[in-house]
Amino acid sequence: MIWMVVIFVGSSHSNVALSESPSKDNLMKNLAHIGEYAILAFFMFRALYNKEKSSFSKHTWLWVLIGAISYGVSDEVHQMFVPTRTAHLGDILMDGVGAGMGLLFGMIIYTFLSGKFFPKKIKKSSS
């Protein structure tokens, strides 16, 4: 939730050029979108991950993508009301790419490395 506030506040600022070169400026902004939404998707996946069972449901990935991309769409709508900002379909695409990358990273971390970070509880044998 805090990361969503960070994204919202960041998109509330007027449009600022990050570089004098339009192509470099566009690249930097696309990378920012990818990074922001990769982090968001990772946090969303982490929130839905079941630490008790060391697993996630088969639909977790879908909910994460739907949630992150929906937030990206709402962020673009929000930008339509910010002076000097406009909504771009390409930004939503970059948000989706970032969300997919963050989700994939989360799935790798929590699937293959879960035993190292979240040791499974040892069942006590009854004697």
Buried (B, 14 or more C-beta within 10 A) or exposed (E): EEBBEEBEEEBEEEEEEEEEEEEEBEEEBBEBBBBBBBBBBBBBBBEBBEEEEBEBEEEBBEBBBEBBBEBBBEBBEBBEEBEEBEBEEEBBBBBBBBBBBBBBBBBEBBEEEBEEEEEEEEEEEEE
